[in-house]
Amino acid sequence: MAKLATQGMVRAMAVRPKPKPARPRPGLKEKARIQALFDRFATTSEDPRTELKFQSPFTLVVAVALSAQATDKSVNKATEKLFAVADTPRKMLDLGEAGLIPYIASIGLYRTKAKNVIALSRILVEQYGGETPLTREALMALPGVGRKTASVVLNELDIEPAIAVDTHVFRVAHRLKLSAGKTPDQVEHDLTAIVPKPYLTRAHHWLILHGRYTCVARRPKCETCIVADLCPSRMSFL
């Protein structure tokens, strides 16, 4: 009974009701602006990818899980040494929580993350023969893997178009008036509805990179922004 209840909870998380849109449907003029925005982003990089370093679905899951409230740079520095000794669930499980901690101690929340990485490695070894399942439901059932992490993994591996909303995407979406959502789920729903379909698998990366290097939090670099003329918030920062 407990197992069935747990499966039901996981299924409910994976197929939870969609949040109501926080913005009205765009008119023709707004659709043209949105198309132009992503056409511009496409000129910067045709096939943008995560800046996290990984070699396999397993190392991608671990890297993304470790990146919560941490920079990609700090995660890459830690995983360079970690993945040299533990790049599979079996090796990670053999390393153990105490063995893992020294590799990731420079990353925020490292104790909780170490516990989750070892726990998910054990599940992969015992339930999946050491393979990493690549469905949203199965990924979200792993310790430390939420909706955002699952979205990043599935999108990065070209399995499912998804727009994971982190602080950069949240900020850029609001400044470009692509969403007025108050939660990451609302912003994700709005973006998924309005981003031109050919760009759905790449929008996540473009928005992250734009927020990380151009539309930064304190003082956005509007003078060098490639979409400045399409940005409704531009005058607020000039």
HELIX and SHEET records of a PDB file:
HELIX    1   1 ALA A    2  ALA A   14  1                                  13    
HELIX    2   2 LEU A   28  THR A   44  1                                  17    
HELIX    3   3 PRO A   57  LEU A   66  1                                  10    
HELIX    4   4 ASP A   72  VAL A   85  1                                  14    
HELIX    5   5 PRO A   89  ILE A  104  1                                  16    
HELIX    6   6 TYR A  110  TYR A  128  1                                  19    
HELIX    7   7 ARG A  136  MET A  140  1                                   5    
HELIX    8   8 ARG A  147  GLU A  156  1                                  10    
HELIX    9   9 THR A  167  ARG A  175  1                                   9    
HELIX   10  10 PRO A  184  ILE A  194  1                                  11    
HELIX   11  11 LYS A  197  TYR A  199  5                                   3    
HELIX   12  12 LEU A  200  TYR A  213  1                                  14    
HELIX   13  13 CYS A  222  THR A  224  5                                   3    
HELIX   14  14 ALA A  228  LEU A  230  5                                   3    
HELIX   15  15 ARG A  234  SER A  236  5                                   3    
END                                                                             
